[in-house]
Amino acid sequence: MQSQPRCTPTSSISIWLDFCQRFRVTEAAVLLFDESDGLVKVRPVGRSQRPTLCRSPAMEALVRSEVDAIVKDHREHGNLDGLIYIMGMKRPDLFLPLYIGKAETLGRGDKNFSANLANLSRDTSKFARWGDGYAYYIGDLSGCALLGHPLISKPINTVTGQAHYFFRCLRTVRFCVNKYGFGLRPGISVGQAYGRS
């Protein structure tokens, strides 16, 4: 039986740095929140006009651009599997990840085009997992950070803890998104997908 290579802290950092360089994460990252004088802008959303944190125009443009490429690919080829999004802090020599996630091209149940990526120009409730609705990142952060939201029935302790940290470091929190098409298809390892053997 062949043993699996150990993932050491040094190799993990090396993989992360290679990924950031390959996908230009530090250069491509934009401000997550729309802010003025150190305060995140807020807008009313929904029938209840609940106060909701504003994504930066650059973040919205970046997501829409990447999703447009996924929509086009989905219609023509079906090679792209979704988006990888990274929220983090830009440092002079490192992009420090705070949260990494994905939004897949195909939905869970029916395997049609994902509702998380559909109609972003007119519906921001899901917005590639960064939507205004509850159970989406901006909606949950708004529920934690702003008055005027009902008590949410399911626990959001992780988001609550992150909210405090985000707002202390507001001007350094960045967002990066990149379409991906390597998938973890049979016969392709993560290392091969990232150009490592």
C-alpha positions in Angstrom: 0.0 0.0 0.0 1.4 3.3 -1.0 1.4 6.0 1.7 0.0 9.4 1.0 2.4 12.4 1.2 2.0 14.3 4.4 0.8 17.9 4.1 3.2 19.8 6.4 2.7 23.5 7.4 5.6 24.4 5.1 4.1 22.6 2.1 0.6 24.0 2.8 2.0 27.6 2.8 3.9 26.8 -0.4 0.7 25.5 -2.1 -1.2 28.6 -0.9 1.6 31.0 -2.2 1.7 29.1 -5.5 -2.1 29.4 -5.8 -2.0 33.1 -5.1 0.7 33.7 -7.6 -0.9 31.6 -10.3 -4.3 33.2 -10.0 -2.9 36.7 -9.2 -5.0 36.8 -6.0 -3.3 39.8 -4.4 -3.5 41.9 -7.5 -7.1 40.9 -8.4 -8.5 41.4 -4.8 -10.9 44.3 -4.4 -12.5 45.9 -1.4 -15.4 43.7 -0.1 -17.5 46.5 1.4 -18.6 49.9 0.1 -17.4 52.2 2.8 -17.0 55.9 3.4 -14.9 57.4 6.2 -14.4 54.0 7.8 -18.1 53.1 7.9 -19.8 50.5 5.7 -22.6 51.9 3.6 -26.0 50.4 4.3 -29.1 50.1 2.1 -32.7 49.0 2.7 -33.6 45.6 1.2 -36.8 43.6 0.8 -40.4 44.4 1.9 -39.3 45.0 5.4 -36.6 47.4 4.2 -34.1 45.7 6.6 -30.7 47.5 6.7 -28.2 45.6 4.6 -24.4 46.1 4.3 -23.3 47.2 0.8 -20.9 45.3 -1.3 -18.3 47.5 -3.0 -19.0 48.3 -6.7 -15.7 46.7 -7.6 -16.6 43.5 -5.8 -20.0 43.3 -7.6 -18.4 44.0 -10.9 -15.7 41.3 -10.3 -18.4 38.7 -9.4 -20.6 39.6 -12.4 -17.7 39.4 -14.8 -16.6 35.9 -13.6 -20.2 34.7 -13.5 -20.8 36.0 -17.1 -17.9 33.9 -18.2 -19.4 30.8 -16.4 -22.8 31.5 -18.1 -21.2 31.7 -21.5 -19.2 28.5 -20.9 -22.3 26.7 -19.5 -24.2 27.4 -22.7 -21.3 26.5 -25.1 -19.0 24.0 -23.5 -19.7 23.1 -19.8 -16.1 23.1 -18.8 -16.3 25.5 -15.8 -17.4 24.0 -12.5 -18.1 27.3 -10.7 -16.4 30.0 -8.6 -13.9 29.9 -5.9 -14.2 33.0 -3.7 -11.7 34.2 -1.2 -12.2 36.9 1.4 -9.0 37.9 3.1 -6.6 40.6 4.1 -4.0 42.1 1.8 -0.6 42.2 3.3 2.6 43.5 1.6 3.9 40.0 1.0 0.9 37.8 1.5 -2.9 37.5 0.9 -4.1 36.2 4.3 -7.3 34.1 3.7 -10.1 34.6 6.2 -12.7 32.6 4.3 -12.6 30.5 1.2 -15.7 29.0 -0.5 -17.2 28.0 -3.7 -20.4 28.5 -5.8 -20.9 25.6 -8.2 -22.2 26.0 -11.7 -24.9 23.4 -11.3 -27.5 23.3 -8.6 -27.6 20.5 -6.1 -30.9 18.7 -6.8 -31.8 19.1 -10.4 -28.3 19.9 -11.8 -29.6 22.9 -13.7 -27.7 26.1 -13.7 -27.3 27.2 -10.0 -29.7 29.7 -8.6 -26.7 31.2 -6.7 -25.2 32.3 -10.0 -28.4 33.1 -12.0 -29.7 36.6 -12.8 -27.1 38.5 -10.8 -27.9 41.7 -12.7 -31.4 41.9 -11.2 -31.4 39.7 -8.2 -28.8 40.1 -5.4 -30.5 37.9 -2.8 -28.1 35.0 -3.6 -25.3 36.8 -5.5 -22.9 33.8 -5.8 -23.3 33.0 -2.1 -22.6 36.7 -1.1 -26.3 37.7 -1.3 -28.5 40.0 0.7 -30.7 37.2 1.9 -30.4 35.3 5.2 -28.2 32.1 4.8 -26.0 34.1 2.4 -22.9 35.9 3.5 -23.9 39.6 3.3 -27.4 38.9 4.6 -26.1 37.1 7.7 -23.3 39.6 8.3 -26.0 42.4 8.2 -28.1 40.4 10.6 -25.2 40.2 13.0 -23.9 43.7 12.7 -27.0 45.9 12.2 -30.2 46.6 14.2 -33.5 46.0 12.5 -33.2 42.3 11.8 -35.3 39.6 13.5 -33.6 37.0 15.6 -32.4 34.3 13.2 -33.5 30.8 14.2 -30.3 28.9 13.3 -27.0 29.6 14.9 -24.6 31.9 13.1 -21.8 32.0 15.7 -19.2 31.8 13.0 -20.6 34.8 11.2 -21.0 36.7 14.4 -17.3 36.2 15.3 -16.2 37.1 11.8 -18.3 40.2 11.8 -16.5 41.7 14.7 -13.1 40.9 13.1 -14.1 42.3 9.7 -15.2 45.6 11.0 -12.1 46.1 13.1 -10.1 45.6 9.9 -12.5 47.1 7.5 -10.1 48.9 5.2 -7.9 45.8 4.7 -10.7 43.2 4.0 -10.5 42.2 0.4 -12.4 39.9 -1.9 -11.2 37.8 -4.8 -13.1 35.4 -7.1 -12.0 33.2 -9.8 -13.8 30.8 -12.1 -12.6 27.2 -11.9 -12.8 24.3 -14.3 -10.4 21.8 -13.0 -13.0 20.0 -10.9 -12.0 16.9 -9.0 -12.8 14.7 -11.9 -11.8 11.0 -11.8 -8.1 10.6 -12.6 -7.2 14.3 -11.7 -5.7 14.9 -8.3 -5.8 18.3 -6.6 -2.0 18.5 -7.1 -2.4 18.0 -10.9 -5.2 20.6 -11.0 -2.9 23.1 -9.4 0.1 22.2 -11.6 1.9 20.1 -9.0 2.7 16.5 -9.5 
